[in-house]
């Protein structure tokens, strides 16, 4: 019984890591870029993803090192960012704003811009909500990415939506969230992303 529970937890952890929104975002952006231009997909993918990952990563590493040196206390990324709303908000802005501005200035594919802005807006809203609550950050961002795919590619892409409850169950099994917190994250990811795509006249 105990071994089965441990195995279930291990599987849930793997699922949670594999379906992490920042992991899934890479192939999704590449797919969106290919659908827009088979000649320039590499360019659009790099322009969209490089700033979005590089700037937050550099900032996180610098902050962790600085805090460790000034306080003498070793901190984790989770304790420094996930549990500090101001740091998290700044990190989300570093993720979304540079890429969005660069893409906009280069007249990039609207679907890629909408995907990144939708993801960033979802992350910001969840962060503000979690000042008083604990909605699923993980599931909301994953839902945002899946919603982007479904909007751009239509009904055939909805098959990917089955991964949303799979991720939700894994987060529940890990004891990260209650069902209501998961549903809240799902709804926010869906509604915010759909609203952003509507703003781009893509819905």
N, C-alpha and C positions, 0 to 999 in steps of 0.2 A: 504493500500500500504506500509506504513512504517512498520507495524507489520509483513507483509510478508517478507520484506527485512531483518528485524531483525531475523526472524525465519530461513531464508536462511543462514544468517551469523552464527547462532548458530549451524545449521546442518553442515555447512562447517568446523566450528571449531572442532566439534566432530569427523568428518571424518579425519581431519588433525591429531588429537591426536591419534585416534585409529590406523591409518596407519603410525604412526611415525616409521621410519626405525629401531630405537633402541628398539621399542616394538615388531615389526614383526620379528626382528632378533632372538629372543629367541626361538619361536616355529620352525623357519626355521632350526636353528642349531640342535635342538632336533630331528627334522625330518631327517636331514642329518645323525646324529649319529645313529639313529635307523636303517636307511637304510644300514649303514655300519656294524653294529653289534648290534643284539638284546640283547646280554649279557652285552656289555660294553658301551651302549649308555649313561647311566648316567655319567659314568666317563668322556667320551669325551665331553659331554655337559658342565659339570662343569669346566673342564680344559680349554675349549675354552671361556666360557662366564664369569667366575668369575674374572679373571684378566682384561678382556676387559671392564667390568663395574666398578669393585672395584677401580682400580688405577685412572682412570679419575675422579670418584666421590670424592675420598679422596682429590685429588689435587684441584678440583673445590671448595670444601668446605673450604679447607685450604686457598686458594687464596682469596676467598670472605671475610673470617674472617680477614685475614691479611690486606687487602686493607681497610676494614672498620675501623680497629684499628689504622692504620697508617695515614689515611686521615680524619677519622671521618665522611666519606661519605658512606652511605649505597648504595651498588651496587647490580645489578642483575646479574645472570649468563649470560644473553644475552648481556648486555652491556660490561661485562668483557671479554667474550670469543668470541661471534659471531662477535663483532665489533672490535676485536683486533687480527690481523692475526697471530702474533707470538704466542700468547696464544693458539689460535685455532690449529696451527700446532703442538705445543707441546702436546696438549690434544689428537689430532689424533694419534700421535706417542705412547702416553701412552695407547691408546685404542688398537692399532694394534700390536705393536712390542712385548710386553711381551707375549701375547697369541700366536703369530706366532712362537716365539722362543721356547716356552715351547712345543707347538704342534709338531714342527719340531724335537725337541730333543727326543720326545717320539714316533716318527714315527706314528703320528696321521693320521686319514683319510684325504687324499688329498682334498676331496671336502670341508671339513670344513676349512682347511687352505686356500684354494683358495677363499672361500667365505669371510673370514675375511680380507685377504690381498686385495681382490678386492674392498671391502667396504672401507678399509683404503686408498687405492690408489685413489679411486674416491673422497673421502673426501679431500685428500691433493690437488688433481688437481683443484677441485672446489674452494678451499680456495685460491689458487694462481690466478685462473681466476678472482675471485671476488675482487682481489686487484684493478682491472680496470673495472669490470663489476658486474652484480648481477644475475648470473645464480642460478637456484633453488637448493639449498643445499639439502633441504628436498626431492624433487622429484628425484634428482640424486642418493641419497643413497637408496631410496625405489626401484628405477629401478635396482640398483646394486643387491639388495637382490632378487628381482623377477627374474632377469637374472640368478642368481645362481641356483634357483629352476628349471627354465626351462632347463638349461644345464644338470643338474644332473638327472632330472626325465623325460625329454623329452616332446614331444607334449602334453600329458595329462595335464602337469603342466602349459601350456600356458593359461589355463582358469584364472589363477591368474593375468595374464597380464591385464585383464580388469580393475583391481584396479588402474593401473597407470593413465589412464585418469580421473578416479574418484578422485584420490588425486590431480591431476593437476587442475581440475575444482575447487576443494575446495580451493586450494591455490590462484587461480585467484579470486574467490569470496571474499576471505579475503583481497584482495588487496595487497597480498605479492609479486606477480610477474606478468609480462606481458606474453602473450603467447610465445613470442620468448625466454624469460628467462626460461620458463618451458621446451620448446623444447630443449634448450641448455643443461639443467640439465639432461633431459632424454637421449640424445645422449651420453653425457659423461659417465653416469652411465652404459649404455649398452656397449659402446665400450671398456672402461677401464676394466670392469669385464670380458668381453669376451676375452680380451687380456691376462688377468691374468690366466684364465682357460686354454687358449691355451698354456701358459707357463708351466702349470702343465700337459700338454698333456691330458686334460680332454675334449677338444672340438673337 
